[in-house]
Amino acid sequence: MSPLQTFPTIQTERLLLREFTPNDLENVFKGLSHPEVIKYYGVSFKTLEATKVQMDWLINHRINETGIWWAVCSKDNNVFYGAGGLNDWDKKEGKAEIGFWLLPDYWGQGIFKEAMPLILDYGLKQLKLLRIVGFVESENGPCKKAIEKIDFRYEKTMKDCEVKNGQSISVDVYVKTN
């Protein structure tokens, strides 16, 4: 049986990582349309309707066994902070890509540092990943500092490897191994 057949809810003393529901649509839109969140994020939406595509992806990602994403909330589930997860899961190679975003109101509160190790632990232990990769735009200093604090190691910079908003950007590759 695949570890992704049943959605794993994860809790700490202050956080709840849970499956997305249709009720999360407005919060996902709020995050993925916010200029500060999408500045360095590869996905953004201009309407609630367009965000529904992302919601379907978040749900079907697990069902299709290509990854898993959690809604990151307060333990009582009353406050939605953001989202985090694993995508591009390659079972044969034992690797996946990590992703995470938070609503700006919750930046600097240690939520990333508390939630990410839970996601990493799930990937390394339950999915038996050998390698988790984080791709960070080279200009995103705060994210690079944050990912280094959770023991990712810098591997390389891919110079001018993507185009974003008509501009060539470089991406730093960070890796966590089992």
PyMOL commands that place a pseudoatom at each C-alpha (Angstrom):
pseudoatom trace, name=CA, resn=MET, resi=1, chain=A, elem=C, hetatm=0, pos=[0.000, 0.000, 0.000]
pseudoatom trace, name=CA, resn=SER, resi=2, chain=A, elem=C, hetatm=0, pos=[1.317, 3.452, -0.913]
pseudoatom trace, name=CA, resn=PRO, resi=3, chain=A, elem=C, hetatm=0, pos=[1.902, 5.893, 1.964]
pseudoatom trace, name=CA, resn=LEU, resi=4, chain=A, elem=C, hetatm=0, pos=[-0.155, 8.455, 0.009]
pseudoatom trace, name=CA, resn=GLN, resi=5, chain=A, elem=C, hetatm=0, pos=[-3.398, 6.458, -0.084]
pseudoatom trace, name=CA, resn=THR, resi=6, chain=A, elem=C, hetatm=0, pos=[-4.503, 7.913, 3.247]
pseudoatom trace, name=CA, resn=PHE, resi=7, chain=A, elem=C, hetatm=0, pos=[-3.788, 11.581, 3.873]
pseudoatom trace, name=CA, resn=PRO, resi=8, chain=A, elem=C, hetatm=0, pos=[-1.404, 12.019, 6.829]
pseudoatom trace, name=CA, resn=THR, resi=9, chain=A, elem=C, hetatm=0, pos=[-2.440, 14.763, 9.235]
pseudoatom trace, name=CA, resn=ILE, resi=10, chain=A, elem=C, hetatm=0, pos=[0.530, 16.072, 11.249]
pseudoatom trace, name=CA, resn=GLN, resi=11, chain=A, elem=C, hetatm=0, pos=[0.339, 18.090, 14.488]
pseudoatom trace, name=CA, resn=THR, resi=12, chain=A, elem=C, hetatm=0, pos=[2.705, 19.923, 16.800]
pseudoatom trace, name=CA, resn=GLU, resi=13, chain=A, elem=C, hetatm=0, pos=[1.926, 21.919, 19.925]
pseudoatom trace, name=CA, resn=ARG, resi=14, chain=A, elem=C, hetatm=0, pos=[0.852, 24.893, 17.788]
pseudoatom trace, name=CA, resn=LEU, resi=15, chain=A, elem=C, hetatm=0, pos=[0.490, 23.675, 14.181]
pseudoatom trace, name=CA, resn=LEU, resi=16, chain=A, elem=C, hetatm=0, pos=[-1.836, 21.451, 12.211]
pseudoatom trace, name=CA, resn=LEU, resi=17, chain=A, elem=C, hetatm=0, pos=[-0.752, 20.213, 8.787]
pseudoatom trace, name=CA, resn=ARG, resi=18, chain=A, elem=C, hetatm=0, pos=[-3.852, 18.859, 7.112]
pseudoatom trace, name=CA, resn=GLU, resi=19, chain=A, elem=C, hetatm=0, pos=[-5.406, 18.001, 3.784]
pseudoatom trace, name=CA, resn=PHE, resi=20, chain=A, elem=C, hetatm=0, pos=[-6.750, 20.848, 1.670]
pseudoatom trace, name=CA, resn=THR, resi=21, chain=A, elem=C, hetatm=0, pos=[-10.515, 21.239, 1.400]
pseudoatom trace, name=CA, resn=PRO, resi=22, chain=A, elem=C, hetatm=0, pos=[-12.686, 23.382, -0.904]
pseudoatom trace, name=CA, resn=ASN, resi=23, chain=A, elem=C, hetatm=0, pos=[-13.045, 25.776, 2.060]
pseudoatom trace, name=CA, resn=ASP, resi=24, chain=A, elem=C, hetatm=0, pos=[-9.361, 26.704, 1.625]
pseudoatom trace, name=CA, resn=LEU, resi=25, chain=A, elem=C, hetatm=0, pos=[-9.938, 28.276, -1.790]
pseudoatom trace, name=CA, resn=GLU, resi=26, chain=A, elem=C, hetatm=0, pos=[-10.066, 31.884, -0.580]
pseudoatom trace, name=CA, resn=ASN, resi=27, chain=A, elem=C, hetatm=0, pos=[-6.963, 31.452, 1.599]
pseudoatom trace, name=CA, resn=VAL, resi=28, chain=A, elem=C, hetatm=0, pos=[-4.984, 29.874, -1.238]
pseudoatom trace, name=CA, resn=PHE, resi=29, chain=A, elem=C, hetatm=0, pos=[-6.086, 32.726, -3.506]
pseudoatom trace, name=CA, resn=LYS, resi=30, chain=A, elem=C, hetatm=0, pos=[-5.129, 35.262, -0.828]
pseudoatom trace, name=CA, resn=GLY, resi=31, chain=A, elem=C, hetatm=0, pos=[-1.621, 33.768, -0.703]
pseudoatom trace, name=CA, resn=LEU, resi=32, chain=A, elem=C, hetatm=0, pos=[-1.034, 33.056, -4.367]
pseudoatom trace, name=CA, resn=SER, resi=33, chain=A, elem=C, hetatm=0, pos=[-2.249, 36.475, -5.492]
pseudoatom trace, name=CA, resn=HIS, resi=34, chain=A, elem=C, hetatm=0, pos=[-0.316, 38.451, -2.860]
pseudoatom trace, name=CA, resn=PRO, resi=35, chain=A, elem=C, hetatm=0, pos=[2.578, 40.403, -4.423]
pseudoatom trace, name=CA, resn=GLU, resi=36, chain=A, elem=C, hetatm=0, pos=[4.998, 39.623, -1.580]
pseudoatom trace, name=CA, resn=VAL, resi=37, chain=A, elem=C, hetatm=0, pos=[4.240, 35.870, -1.668]
pseudoatom trace, name=CA, resn=ILE, resi=38, chain=A, elem=C, hetatm=0, pos=[4.433, 35.484, -5.441]
pseudoatom trace, name=CA, resn=LYS, resi=39, chain=A, elem=C, hetatm=0, pos=[7.520, 37.673, -5.855]
pseudoatom trace, name=CA, resn=TYR, resi=40, chain=A, elem=C, hetatm=0, pos=[9.714, 34.549, -5.726]
pseudoatom trace, name=CA, resn=TYR, resi=41, chain=A, elem=C, hetatm=0, pos=[7.046, 31.880, -6.172]
pseudoatom trace, name=CA, resn=GLY, resi=42, chain=A, elem=C, hetatm=0, pos=[6.434, 30.133, -9.478]
pseudoatom trace, name=CA, resn=VAL, resi=43, chain=A, elem=C, hetatm=0, pos=[2.625, 30.155, -9.310]
pseudoatom trace, name=CA, resn=SER, resi=44, chain=A, elem=C, hetatm=0, pos=[0.189, 33.058, -9.054]
pseudoatom trace, name=CA, resn=PHE, resi=45, chain=A, elem=C, hetatm=0, pos=[-3.491, 33.674, -9.694]
pseudoatom trace, name=CA, resn=LYS, resi=46, chain=A, elem=C, hetatm=0, pos=[-5.609, 36.715, -10.511]
pseudoatom trace, name=CA, resn=THR, resi=47, chain=A, elem=C, hetatm=0, pos=[-9.047, 35.237, -9.746]
pseudoatom trace, name=CA, resn=LEU, resi=48, chain=A, elem=C, hetatm=0, pos=[-10.745, 32.758, -7.430]
pseudoatom trace, name=CA, resn=GLU, resi=49, chain=A, elem=C, hetatm=0, pos=[-11.813, 30.769, -10.492]
pseudoatom trace, name=CA, resn=ALA, resi=50, chain=A, elem=C, hetatm=0, pos=[-8.213, 30.390, -11.659]
pseudoatom trace, name=CA, resn=THR, resi=51, chain=A, elem=C, hetatm=0, pos=[-7.191, 29.332, -8.136]
pseudoatom trace, name=CA, resn=LYS, resi=52, chain=A, elem=C, hetatm=0, pos=[-9.581, 26.353, -8.375]
pseudoatom trace, name=CA, resn=VAL, resi=53, chain=A, elem=C, hetatm=0, pos=[-7.088, 24.795, -10.812]
pseudoatom trace, name=CA, resn=GLN, resi=54, chain=A, elem=C, hetatm=0, pos=[-4.439, 24.972, -8.069]
pseudoatom trace, name=CA, resn=MET, resi=55, chain=A, elem=C, hetatm=0, pos=[-6.838, 23.442, -5.570]
pseudoatom trace, name=CA, resn=ASP, resi=56, chain=A, elem=C, hetatm=0, pos=[-7.480, 20.518, -7.919]
pseudoatom trace, name=CA, resn=TRP, resi=57, chain=A, elem=C, hetatm=0, pos=[-3.721, 20.114, -8.355]
pseudoatom trace, name=CA, resn=LEU, resi=58, chain=A, elem=C, hetatm=0, pos=[-3.145, 20.109, -4.587]
pseudoatom trace, name=CA, resn=ILE, resi=59, chain=A, elem=C, hetatm=0, pos=[-5.715, 17.347, -4.141]
pseudoatom trace, name=CA, resn=ASN, resi=60, chain=A, elem=C, hetatm=0, pos=[-4.915, 15.261, -7.217]
pseudoatom trace, name=CA, resn=HIS, resi=61, chain=A, elem=C, hetatm=0, pos=[-1.170, 15.488, -6.656]
pseudoatom trace, name=CA, resn=ARG, resi=62, chain=A, elem=C, hetatm=0, pos=[-1.475, 12.996, -3.804]
pseudoatom trace, name=CA, resn=ILE, resi=63, chain=A, elem=C, hetatm=0, pos=[-4.045, 10.836, -5.551]
pseudoatom trace, name=CA, resn=ASN, resi=64, chain=A, elem=C, hetatm=0, pos=[-1.790, 10.592, -8.611]
pseudoatom trace, name=CA, resn=GLU, resi=65, chain=A, elem=C, hetatm=0, pos=[1.182, 9.851, -6.327]
pseudoatom trace, name=CA, resn=THR, resi=66, chain=A, elem=C, hetatm=0, pos=[3.312, 12.654, -7.700]
pseudoatom trace, name=CA, resn=GLY, resi=67, chain=A, elem=C, hetatm=0, pos=[3.611, 14.433, -4.352]
pseudoatom trace, name=CA, resn=ILE, resi=68, chain=A, elem=C, hetatm=0, pos=[1.706, 15.727, -1.356]
pseudoatom trace, name=CA, resn=TRP, resi=69, chain=A, elem=C, hetatm=0, pos=[0.868, 19.201, -0.030]
pseudoatom trace, name=CA, resn=TRP, resi=70, chain=A, elem=C, hetatm=0, pos=[-0.501, 20.247, 3.356]
pseudoatom trace, name=CA, resn=ALA, resi=71, chain=A, elem=C, hetatm=0, pos=[-2.512, 23.255, 4.452]
pseudoatom trace, name=CA, resn=VAL, resi=72, chain=A, elem=C, hetatm=0, pos=[-0.500, 24.721, 7.346]
pseudoatom trace, name=CA, resn=CYS, resi=73, chain=A, elem=C, hetatm=0, pos=[-2.863, 25.989, 10.054]
pseudoatom trace, name=CA, resn=SER, resi=74, chain=A, elem=C, hetatm=0, pos=[-3.100, 26.799, 13.737]
pseudoatom trace, name=CA, resn=LYS, resi=75, chain=A, elem=C, hetatm=0, pos=[-3.582, 23.682, 15.855]
pseudoatom trace, name=CA, resn=ASP, resi=76, chain=A, elem=C, hetatm=0, pos=[-7.270, 24.513, 16.369]
pseudoatom trace, name=CA, resn=ASN, resi=77, chain=A, elem=C, hetatm=0, pos=[-7.626, 24.889, 12.572]
pseudoatom trace, name=CA, resn=ASN, resi=78, chain=A, elem=C, hetatm=0, pos=[-8.990, 28.437, 12.951]
pseudoatom trace, name=CA, resn=VAL, resi=79, chain=A, elem=C, hetatm=0, pos=[-6.067, 30.222, 11.255]
pseudoatom trace, name=CA, resn=PHE, resi=80, chain=A, elem=C, hetatm=0, pos=[-4.680, 29.352, 7.811]
pseudoatom trace, name=CA, resn=TYR, resi=81, chain=A, elem=C, hetatm=0, pos=[-0.954, 30.220, 7.600]
pseudoatom trace, name=CA, resn=GLY, resi=82, chain=A, elem=C, hetatm=0, pos=[0.067, 28.836, 4.212]
pseudoatom trace, name=CA, resn=ALA, resi=83, chain=A, elem=C, hetatm=0, pos=[1.033, 25.613, 2.487]
pseudoatom trace, name=CA, resn=GLY, resi=84, chain=A, elem=C, hetatm=0, pos=[3.942, 23.251, 2.152]
pseudoatom trace, name=CA, resn=GLY, resi=85, chain=A, elem=C, hetatm=0, pos=[4.701, 19.983, 0.497]
pseudoatom trace, name=CA, resn=LEU, resi=86, chain=A, elem=C, hetatm=0, pos=[6.549, 17.774, -1.896]
pseudoatom trace, name=CA, resn=ASN, resi=87, chain=A, elem=C, hetatm=0, pos=[6.098, 17.582, -5.646]
pseudoatom trace, name=CA, resn=ASP, resi=88, chain=A, elem=C, hetatm=0, pos=[7.701, 15.901, -8.639]
pseudoatom trace, name=CA, resn=TRP, resi=89, chain=A, elem=C, hetatm=0, pos=[8.059, 12.713, -6.595]
pseudoatom trace, name=CA, resn=ASP, resi=90, chain=A, elem=C, hetatm=0, pos=[10.218, 10.256, -8.523]
pseudoatom trace, name=CA, resn=LYS, resi=91, chain=A, elem=C, hetatm=0, pos=[9.747, 6.878, -6.858]
pseudoatom trace, name=CA, resn=LYS, resi=92, chain=A, elem=C, hetatm=0, pos=[12.416, 5.179, -8.938]
pseudoatom trace, name=CA, resn=GLU, resi=93, chain=A, elem=C, hetatm=0, pos=[15.095, 7.760, -8.114]
pseudoatom trace, name=CA, resn=GLY, resi=94, chain=A, elem=C, hetatm=0, pos=[13.845, 8.373, -4.552]
pseudoatom trace, name=CA, resn=LYS, resi=95, chain=A, elem=C, hetatm=0, pos=[13.668, 12.137, -4.893]
pseudoatom trace, name=CA, resn=ALA, resi=96, chain=A, elem=C, hetatm=0, pos=[11.193, 15.013, -4.726]
pseudoatom trace, name=CA, resn=GLU, resi=97, chain=A, elem=C, hetatm=0, pos=[11.078, 18.802, -4.715]
pseudoatom trace, name=CA, resn=ILE, resi=98, chain=A, elem=C, hetatm=0, pos=[10.104, 20.795, -1.626]
pseudoatom trace, name=CA, resn=GLY, resi=99, chain=A, elem=C, hetatm=0, pos=[7.839, 23.844, -1.730]
pseudoatom trace, name=CA, resn=PHE, resi=100, chain=A, elem=C, hetatm=0, pos=[6.412, 26.212, 0.858]
pseudoatom trace, name=CA, resn=TRP, resi=101, chain=A, elem=C, hetatm=0, pos=[4.655, 29.554, 1.143]
pseudoatom trace, name=CA, resn=LEU, resi=102, chain=A, elem=C, hetatm=0, pos=[3.186, 31.586, 4.006]
pseudoatom trace, name=CA, resn=LEU, resi=103, chain=A, elem=C, hetatm=0, pos=[0.812, 34.511, 4.143]
pseudoatom trace, name=CA, resn=PRO, resi=104, chain=A, elem=C, hetatm=0, pos=[2.924, 37.616, 4.987]
pseudoatom trace, name=CA, resn=ASP, resi=105, chain=A, elem=C, hetatm=0, pos=[1.067, 38.219, 8.274]
pseudoatom trace, name=CA, resn=TYR, resi=106, chain=A, elem=C, hetatm=0, pos=[2.786, 35.093, 9.616]
pseudoatom trace, name=CA, resn=TRP, resi=107, chain=A, elem=C, hetatm=0, pos=[6.338, 35.649, 8.380]
pseudoatom trace, name=CA, resn=GLY, resi=108, chain=A, elem=C, hetatm=0, pos=[9.012, 35.698, 11.072]
pseudoatom trace, name=CA, resn=GLN, resi=109, chain=A, elem=C, hetatm=0, pos=[6.963, 33.653, 13.572]
pseudoatom trace, name=CA, resn=GLY, resi=110, chain=A, elem=C, hetatm=0, pos=[8.901, 30.385, 13.223]
pseudoatom trace, name=CA, resn=ILE, resi=111, chain=A, elem=C, hetatm=0, pos=[6.126, 28.614, 11.305]
pseudoatom trace, name=CA, resn=PHE, resi=112, chain=A, elem=C, hetatm=0, pos=[8.394, 27.673, 8.393]
pseudoatom trace, name=CA, resn=LYS, resi=113, chain=A, elem=C, hetatm=0, pos=[11.078, 26.376, 10.759]
pseudoatom trace, name=CA, resn=GLU, resi=114, chain=A, elem=C, hetatm=0, pos=[8.504, 24.285, 12.644]
pseudoatom trace, name=CA, resn=ALA, resi=115, chain=A, elem=C, hetatm=0, pos=[6.503, 22.934, 9.701]
pseudoatom trace, name=CA, resn=MET, resi=116, chain=A, elem=C, hetatm=0, pos=[9.254, 22.170, 7.191]
pseudoatom trace, name=CA, resn=PRO, resi=117, chain=A, elem=C, hetatm=0, pos=[11.041, 19.523, 9.289]
pseudoatom trace, name=CA, resn=LEU, resi=118, chain=A, elem=C, hetatm=0, pos=[7.704, 17.696, 9.605]
pseudoatom trace, name=CA, resn=ILE, resi=119, chain=A, elem=C, hetatm=0, pos=[7.299, 17.642, 5.825]
pseudoatom trace, name=CA, resn=LEU, resi=120, chain=A, elem=C, hetatm=0, pos=[10.926, 16.622, 5.340]
pseudoatom trace, name=CA, resn=ASP, resi=121, chain=A, elem=C, hetatm=0, pos=[10.603, 13.855, 7.916]
pseudoatom trace, name=CA, resn=TYR, resi=122, chain=A, elem=C, hetatm=0, pos=[7.518, 12.534, 6.155]
pseudoatom trace, name=CA, resn=GLY, resi=123, chain=A, elem=C, hetatm=0, pos=[9.322, 12.549, 2.820]
pseudoatom trace, name=CA, resn=LEU, resi=124, chain=A, elem=C, hetatm=0, pos=[12.476, 10.889, 4.106]
pseudoatom trace, name=CA, resn=LYS, resi=125, chain=A, elem=C, hetatm=0, pos=[10.818, 8.298, 6.363]
pseudoatom trace, name=CA, resn=GLN, resi=126, chain=A, elem=C, hetatm=0, pos=[7.386, 7.566, 4.888]
pseudoatom trace, name=CA, resn=LEU, resi=127, chain=A, elem=C, hetatm=0, pos=[8.098, 8.103, 1.203]
pseudoatom trace, name=CA, resn=LYS, resi=128, chain=A, elem=C, hetatm=0, pos=[11.635, 6.755, 1.648]
pseudoatom trace, name=CA, resn=LEU, resi=129, chain=A, elem=C, hetatm=0, pos=[13.140, 9.649, -0.288]
pseudoatom trace, name=CA, resn=LEU, resi=130, chain=A, elem=C, hetatm=0, pos=[16.904, 9.730, -0.625]
pseudoatom trace, name=CA, resn=ARG, resi=131, chain=A, elem=C, hetatm=0, pos=[17.036, 13.339, -1.819]
pseudoatom trace, name=CA, resn=ILE, resi=132, chain=A, elem=C, hetatm=0, pos=[14.794, 16.379, -1.398]
pseudoatom trace, name=CA, resn=VAL, resi=133, chain=A, elem=C, hetatm=0, pos=[15.628, 19.376, -3.555]
pseudoatom trace, name=CA, resn=GLY, resi=134, chain=A, elem=C, hetatm=0, pos=[14.755, 23.014, -2.981]
pseudoatom trace, name=CA, resn=PHE, resi=135, chain=A, elem=C, hetatm=0, pos=[14.955, 25.420, -5.925]
pseudoatom trace, name=CA, resn=VAL, resi=136, chain=A, elem=C, hetatm=0, pos=[15.346, 29.016, -4.720]
pseudoatom trace, name=CA, resn=GLU, resi=137, chain=A, elem=C, hetatm=0, pos=[15.586, 32.097, -6.906]
pseudoatom trace, name=CA, resn=SER, resi=138, chain=A, elem=C, hetatm=0, pos=[19.115, 33.431, -6.388]
pseudoatom trace, name=CA, resn=GLU, resi=139, chain=A, elem=C, hetatm=0, pos=[17.754, 36.873, -5.405]
pseudoatom trace, name=CA, resn=ASN, resi=140, chain=A, elem=C, hetatm=0, pos=[15.583, 35.404, -2.603]
pseudoatom trace, name=CA, resn=GLY, resi=141, chain=A, elem=C, hetatm=0, pos=[17.950, 35.896, 0.331]
pseudoatom trace, name=CA, resn=PRO, resi=142, chain=A, elem=C, hetatm=0, pos=[15.386, 35.279, 3.107]
pseudoatom trace, name=CA, resn=CYS, resi=143, chain=A, elem=C, hetatm=0, pos=[14.376, 31.907, 1.644]
pseudoatom trace, name=CA, resn=LYS, resi=144, chain=A, elem=C, hetatm=0, pos=[18.007, 30.840, 1.222]
pseudoatom trace, name=CA, resn=LYS, resi=145, chain=A, elem=C, hetatm=0, pos=[18.696, 31.675, 4.881]
pseudoatom trace, name=CA, resn=ALA, resi=146, chain=A, elem=C, hetatm=0, pos=[15.564, 29.814, 5.991]
pseudoatom trace, name=CA, resn=ILE, resi=147, chain=A, elem=C, hetatm=0, pos=[16.317, 26.664, 3.993]
pseudoatom trace, name=CA, resn=GLU, resi=148, chain=A, elem=C, hetatm=0, pos=[19.893, 26.587, 5.302]
pseudoatom trace, name=CA, resn=LYS, resi=149, chain=A, elem=C, hetatm=0, pos=[18.551, 26.775, 8.884]
pseudoatom trace, name=CA, resn=ILE, resi=150, chain=A, elem=C, hetatm=0, pos=[16.728, 23.472, 8.324]
pseudoatom trace, name=CA, resn=ASP, resi=151, chain=A, elem=C, hetatm=0, pos=[19.933, 21.769, 7.182]
pseudoatom trace, name=CA, resn=PHE, resi=152, chain=A, elem=C, hetatm=0, pos=[19.657, 21.950, 3.417]
pseudoatom trace, name=CA, resn=ARG, resi=153, chain=A, elem=C, hetatm=0, pos=[23.060, 22.298, 1.800]
pseudoatom trace, name=CA, resn=TYR, resi=154, chain=A, elem=C, hetatm=0, pos=[23.780, 24.526, -1.147]
pseudoatom trace, name=CA, resn=GLU, resi=155, chain=A, elem=C, hetatm=0, pos=[24.635, 22.448, -4.223]
pseudoatom trace, name=CA, resn=LYS, resi=156, chain=A, elem=C, hetatm=0, pos=[24.873, 24.799, -7.217]
pseudoatom trace, name=CA, resn=THR, resi=157, chain=A, elem=C, hetatm=0, pos=[23.530, 27.834, -9.026]
pseudoatom trace, name=CA, resn=MET, resi=158, chain=A, elem=C, hetatm=0, pos=[21.814, 27.422, -12.369]
pseudoatom trace, name=CA, resn=LYS, resi=159, chain=A, elem=C, hetatm=0, pos=[22.591, 30.731, -14.099]
pseudoatom trace, name=CA, resn=ASP, resi=160, chain=A, elem=C, hetatm=0, pos=[19.915, 32.355, -16.255]
pseudoatom trace, name=CA, resn=CYS, resi=161, chain=A, elem=C, hetatm=0, pos=[17.928, 29.097, -16.361]
pseudoatom trace, name=CA, resn=GLU, resi=162, chain=A, elem=C, hetatm=0, pos=[14.382, 30.523, -16.308]
pseudoatom trace, name=CA, resn=VAL, resi=163, chain=A, elem=C, hetatm=0, pos=[12.453, 33.497, -17.575]
pseudoatom trace, name=CA, resn=LYS, resi=164, chain=A, elem=C, hetatm=0, pos=[10.117, 35.255, -15.156]
pseudoatom trace, name=CA, resn=ASN, resi=165, chain=A, elem=C, hetatm=0, pos=[8.206, 38.417, -15.995]
pseudoatom trace, name=CA, resn=GLY, resi=166, chain=A, elem=C, hetatm=0, pos=[10.319, 38.763, -19.141]
pseudoatom trace, name=CA, resn=GLN, resi=167, chain=A, elem=C, hetatm=0, pos=[13.578, 38.650, -17.196]
pseudoatom trace, name=CA, resn=SER, resi=168, chain=A, elem=C, hetatm=0, pos=[16.206, 35.915, -17.081]
pseudoatom trace, name=CA, resn=ILE, resi=169, chain=A, elem=C, hetatm=0, pos=[16.680, 34.594, -13.532]
pseudoatom trace, name=CA, resn=SER, resi=170, chain=A, elem=C, hetatm=0, pos=[19.123, 32.276, -11.816]
pseudoatom trace, name=CA, resn=VAL, resi=171, chain=A, elem=C, hetatm=0, pos=[18.113, 29.565, -9.383]
pseudoatom trace, name=CA, resn=ASP, resi=172, chain=A, elem=C, hetatm=0, pos=[20.101, 28.126, -6.475]
pseudoatom trace, name=CA, resn=VAL, resi=173, chain=A, elem=C, hetatm=0, pos=[19.735, 24.412, -5.785]
pseudoatom trace, name=CA, resn=TYR, resi=174, chain=A, elem=C, hetatm=0, pos=[19.651, 23.218, -2.179]
pseudoatom trace, name=CA, resn=VAL, resi=175, chain=A, elem=C, hetatm=0, pos=[19.566, 19.555, -1.160]
pseudoatom trace, name=CA, resn=LYS, resi=176, chain=A, elem=C, hetatm=0, pos=[18.621, 17.518, 1.893]
pseudoatom trace, name=CA, resn=THR, resi=177, chain=A, elem=C, hetatm=0, pos=[19.592, 13.841, 1.844]
pseudoatom trace, name=CA, resn=ASN, resi=178, chain=A, elem=C, hetatm=0, pos=[18.694, 10.911, 4.047]
for i in range(1, 178): cmd.bond("trace and resi %d" % i, "trace and resi %d" % (i + 1))
show_as sticks, trace
zoom trace
